Amino acid sequence: MPFELPREYIVLKFFQYGVGSKHNKFNDSYQCGCPICREGNSIGRKQRCYYIPSNNNIYCHNCGWSSSPLNWVKEAGNLSFNDVIDELKDFDVDVEEYIERRDQPEKKEASTLPKDCINLLDELQVEFFKNNNTVKRAINIIKSRKLYSC
């Protein structure tokens, strides 16, 4: 059985982490400014992140981030699974069956590049990532198209 968060908890976290959160009573959906991508220059003016309870999914139309509410709460709040379990005790949820998952270490993805872009005009960042194949290809494309000449 997959782990599902109570709707009250998801809505609370959606209003806590989202920017300018709103509830649309017509189609029973929630929207906010995405706390993951920060909506670029339009943070606070546009709400492109949606939580649709009937689908049990949260989706950002700006960055394309889509997942279950559990993953969204963990990502937006920078929480671990254990932190979420501890917070759920206040919501009268039987978490005993999920305690066994607490003992298993969470898998961390080791990324060689940061989640956001790097500045290829910054010599320190280029020097740091000089052995990365993606960065090498990007620099070669930029040089071949003479984009550094601006």
CYANA upper distance limits for C-alpha pairs under 8 A (distance plus 0.5 A):
  3 PHE  CA     98 TYR  CA      8.32
  4 GLU  CA     70 LEU  CA      7.84
  5 LEU  CA      9 TYR  CA      7.26
  5 LEU  CA     10 ILE  CA      7.21
  5 LEU  CA     69 PRO  CA      7.80
  5 LEU  CA     70 LEU  CA      7.15
  6 PRO  CA     10 ILE  CA      7.00
  6 PRO  CA     91 PHE  CA      8.40
  6 PRO  CA     93 VAL  CA      8.41
  7 ARG  CA     11 VAL  CA      6.61
  7 ARG  CA     53 PRO  CA      7.94
  8 GLU  CA     12 LEU  CA      6.58
  9 TYR  CA     13 LYS  CA      6.71
  9 TYR  CA     88 LEU  CA      8.19
  9 TYR  CA     91 PHE  CA      7.78
 10 ILE  CA     14 PHE  CA      6.47
 10 ILE  CA     69 PRO  CA      7.12
 10 ILE  CA     73 VAL  CA      8.13
 11 VAL  CA     15 PHE  CA      6.70
 12 LEU  CA     16 GLN  CA      6.58
 13 LYS  CA     17 TYR  CA      6.37
 13 LYS  CA     18 GLY  CA      8.36
 13 LYS  CA     73 VAL  CA      7.30
 14 PHE  CA     18 GLY  CA      5.92
 14 PHE  CA     21 SER  CA      7.70
 14 PHE  CA     32 CYS  CA      8.15
 14 PHE  CA     73 VAL  CA      8.49
 15 PHE  CA     19 VAL  CA      8.03
 15 PHE  CA     20 GLY  CA      8.36
 15 PHE  CA     21 SER  CA      5.93
 15 PHE  CA     22 LYS  CA      8.39
 15 PHE  CA     32 CYS  CA      8.28
 17 TYR  CA     35 PRO  CA      6.70
 17 TYR  CA     76 ALA  CA      7.04
 17 TYR  CA     77 GLY  CA      7.35
 18 GLY  CA     32 CYS  CA      5.61
 18 GLY  CA     33 GLY  CA      5.97
 18 GLY  CA     34 CYS  CA      6.40
 18 GLY  CA     35 PRO  CA      6.05
 19 VAL  CA     32 CYS  CA      5.89
 19 VAL  CA     33 GLY  CA      5.00
 19 VAL  CA     34 CYS  CA      7.32
 19 VAL  CA     35 PRO  CA      7.45
 19 VAL  CA     43 ILE  CA      7.93
 19 VAL  CA     44 GLY  CA      6.50
 19 VAL  CA     47 GLN  CA      8.07
 20 GLY  CA     32 CYS  CA      5.96
 20 GLY  CA     33 GLY  CA      6.71
 20 GLY  CA     44 GLY  CA      6.61
 20 GLY  CA     47 GLN  CA      7.63
 21 SER  CA     30 TYR  CA      7.62
 21 SER  CA     31 GLN  CA      6.12
 21 SER  CA     32 CYS  CA      4.63
 21 SER  CA     33 GLY  CA      7.48
 21 SER  CA     47 GLN  CA      8.01
 22 LYS  CA     30 TYR  CA      6.19
 22 LYS  CA     31 GLN  CA      5.93
 22 LYS  CA     32 CYS  CA      6.83
 23 HIS  CA     28 ASP  CA      7.57
 23 HIS  CA     29 SER  CA      6.50
 23 HIS  CA     30 TYR  CA      4.99
 23 HIS  CA     31 GLN  CA      7.07
 24 ASN  CA     28 ASP  CA      5.98
 24 ASN  CA     29 SER  CA      5.75
 24 ASN  CA     30 TYR  CA      6.44
 24 ASN  CA     31 GLN  CA      8.32
 25 LYS  CA     29 SER  CA      7.48
 28 ASP  CA     52 ILE  CA      7.66
 28 ASP  CA     53 PRO  CA      7.94
 29 SER  CA     50 TYR  CA      7.50
 29 SER  CA     51 TYR  CA      6.37
 29 SER  CA     52 ILE  CA      5.31
 29 SER  CA     53 PRO  CA      7.18
 30 TYR  CA     50 TYR  CA      6.07
 30 TYR  CA     51 TYR  CA      5.55
 30 TYR  CA     52 ILE  CA      7.03
 31 GLN  CA     47 GLN  CA      6.36
 31 GLN  CA     48 ARG  CA      7.13
 31 GLN  CA     49 CYS  CA      5.89
 31 GLN  CA     50 TYR  CA      4.87
 31 GLN  CA     51 TYR  CA      6.77
 32 CYS  CA     46 LYS  CA      8.22
 32 CYS  CA     47 GLN  CA      4.89
 32 CYS  CA     48 ARG  CA      6.78
 32 CYS  CA     49 CYS  CA      5.75
 32 CYS  CA     50 TYR  CA      7.12
 33 GLY  CA     38 ARG  CA      7.23
 33 GLY  CA     39 GLU  CA      6.85
 33 GLY  CA     43 ILE  CA      6.67
 33 GLY  CA     44 GLY  CA      6.81
 33 GLY  CA     46 LYS  CA      6.71
 33 GLY  CA     47 GLN  CA      4.67
 33 GLY  CA     48 ARG  CA      6.35
 33 GLY  CA     49 CYS  CA      6.32
 34 CYS  CA     38 ARG  CA      5.80
 34 CYS  CA     39 GLU  CA      6.46
 34 CYS  CA     47 GLN  CA      7.54
 34 CYS  CA     48 ARG  CA      7.11
 34 CYS  CA     49 CYS  CA      5.65
 34 CYS  CA     60 CYS  CA      7.05
 35 PRO  CA     39 GLU  CA      8.35
 35 PRO  CA     76 ALA  CA      6.42
 36 ILE  CA     75 GLU  CA      7.87
 36 ILE  CA     76 ALA  CA      6.35
 37 CYS  CA     62 ASN  CA      8.16
 37 CYS  CA     63 CYS  CA      6.75
 38 ARG  CA     43 ILE  CA      6.38
 39 GLU  CA     43 ILE  CA      5.47
 39 GLU  CA     46 LYS  CA      8.11
 39 GLU  CA     48 ARG  CA      8.15
 39 GLU  CA     62 ASN  CA      6.90
 39 GLU  CA     63 CYS  CA      8.32
 42 SER  CA     46 LYS  CA      6.42
 43 ILE  CA     47 GLN  CA      8.36
 48 ARG  CA     60 CYS  CA      6.07
 48 ARG  CA     61 HIS  CA      5.75
 48 ARG  CA     62 ASN  CA      6.58
 49 CYS  CA     58 ILE  CA      7.60
 49 CYS  CA     59 TYR  CA      6.09
 49 CYS  CA     60 CYS  CA      4.49
 49 CYS  CA     61 HIS  CA      6.68
 49 CYS  CA     62 ASN  CA      8.04
 50 TYR  CA     58 ILE  CA      6.02
 50 TYR  CA     59 TYR  CA      5.78
 50 TYR  CA     60 CYS  CA      6.69
 51 TYR  CA     56 ASN  CA      7.92
 51 TYR  CA     57 ASN  CA      6.44
 51 TYR  CA     58 ILE  CA      4.89
 51 TYR  CA     59 TYR  CA      7.11
 52 ILE  CA     56 ASN  CA      6.51
 52 ILE  CA     57 ASN  CA      6.36
 52 ILE  CA     58 ILE  CA      7.07
 53 PRO  CA     57 ASN  CA      7.33
 56 ASN  CA     68 SER  CA      6.92
 56 ASN  CA     69 PRO  CA      7.34
 57 ASN  CA     66 SER  CA      7.59
 57 ASN  CA     67 SER  CA      6.34
 57 ASN  CA     68 SER  CA      5.46
 57 ASN  CA     69 PRO  CA      6.57
 58 ILE  CA     65 TRP  CA      8.48
 58 ILE  CA     66 SER  CA      6.17
 58 ILE  CA     67 SER  CA      6.27
 58 ILE  CA     68 SER  CA      6.69
 58 ILE  CA     69 PRO  CA      6.55
 58 ILE  CA     72 TRP  CA      7.58
 59 TYR  CA     64 GLY  CA      7.21
 59 TYR  CA     65 TRP  CA      6.17
 59 TYR  CA     66 SER  CA      4.85
 59 TYR  CA     67 SER  CA      7.31
 60 CYS  CA     64 GLY  CA      5.64
 60 CYS  CA     65 TRP  CA      5.73
 60 CYS  CA     66 SER  CA      7.00
 61 HIS  CA     65 TRP  CA      8.12
 67 SER  CA     71 ASN  CA      6.78
 67 SER  CA     72 TRP  CA      7.04
 68 SER  CA     72 TRP  CA      6.88
 69 PRO  CA     73 VAL  CA      6.51
 70 LEU  CA     74 LYS  CA      6.76
 71 ASN  CA     75 GLU  CA      6.54
 72 TRP  CA     76 ALA  CA      6.28
 73 VAL  CA     77 GLY  CA      6.13
 73 VAL  CA     78 ASN  CA      8.23
 73 VAL  CA     79 LEU  CA      7.75
 74 LYS  CA     78 ASN  CA      5.92
 74 LYS  CA     79 LEU  CA      5.04
 74 LYS  CA     80 SER  CA      6.46
 74 LYS  CA     81 PHE  CA      7.56
 74 LYS  CA     84 VAL  CA      7.96
 75 GLU  CA     79 LEU  CA      7.26
 79 LEU  CA     83 ASP  CA      6.27
 79 LEU  CA     84 VAL  CA      7.24
 80 SER  CA     84 VAL  CA      7.01
 81 PHE  CA     85 ILE  CA      6.78
 81 PHE  CA    102 ARG  CA      7.67
 82 ASN  CA     86 ASP  CA      6.72
 82 ASN  CA    102 ARG  CA      6.37
 83 ASP  CA     87 GLU  CA      6.78
 84 VAL  CA     88 LEU  CA      6.68
 85 ILE  CA     89 LYS  CA      7.29
 85 ILE  CA     95 VAL  CA      7.38
 87 GLU  CA     91 PHE  CA      8.16
 88 LEU  CA     92 ASP  CA      7.54
 88 LEU  CA     93 VAL  CA      6.67
 88 LEU  CA     95 VAL  CA      8.15
 89 LYS  CA     93 VAL  CA      6.58
 89 LYS  CA     94 ASP  CA      8.27
 89 LYS  CA     95 VAL  CA      7.85
 95 VAL  CA     99 ILE  CA      6.86
 96 GLU  CA    100 GLU  CA      8.33
 98 TYR  CA    102 ARG  CA      7.56
 99 ILE  CA    103 ASP  CA      7.71
100 GLU  CA    104 GLN  CA      7.78
112 THR  CA    132 ASN  CA      8.24
113 LEU  CA    129 PHE  CA      8.33
114 PRO  CA    118 ILE  CA      7.96
118 ILE  CA    125 GLN  CA      7.38
119 ASN  CA    125 GLN  CA      7.24
119 ASN  CA    126 VAL  CA      8.20
120 LEU  CA    125 GLN  CA      7.45
120 LEU  CA    126 VAL  CA      6.36
120 LEU  CA    139 ILE  CA      8.05
121 LEU  CA    126 VAL  CA      8.11
122 ASP  CA    126 VAL  CA      6.85
123 GLU  CA    127 GLU  CA      6.46
124 LEU  CA    128 PHE  CA      6.65
125 GLN  CA    129 PHE  CA      6.74
126 VAL  CA    130 LYS  CA      6.06
126 VAL  CA    135 VAL  CA      8.22
129 PHE  CA    135 VAL  CA      7.17
130 LYS  CA    135 VAL  CA      7.18
130 LYS  CA    136 LYS  CA      7.07
131 ASN  CA    135 VAL  CA      8.20
131 ASN  CA    136 LYS  CA      7.64
132 ASN  CA    136 LYS  CA      6.73
133 ASN  CA    137 ARG  CA      6.67
134 THR  CA    138 ALA  CA      6.68
135 VAL  CA    139 ILE  CA      6.64
136 LYS  CA    140 ASN  CA      6.69
137 ARG  CA    141 ILE  CA      6.66
138 ALA  CA    142 ILE  CA      6.67
139 ILE  CA    143 LYS  CA      6.60
140 ASN  CA    144 SER  CA      6.51
141 ILE  CA    145 ARG  CA      6.59
142 ILE  CA    146 LYS  CA      6.49
142 ILE  CA    147 LEU  CA      5.73
142 ILE  CA    148 TYR  CA      7.19
143 LYS  CA    147 LEU  CA      6.78
143 LYS  CA    148 TYR  CA      7.07
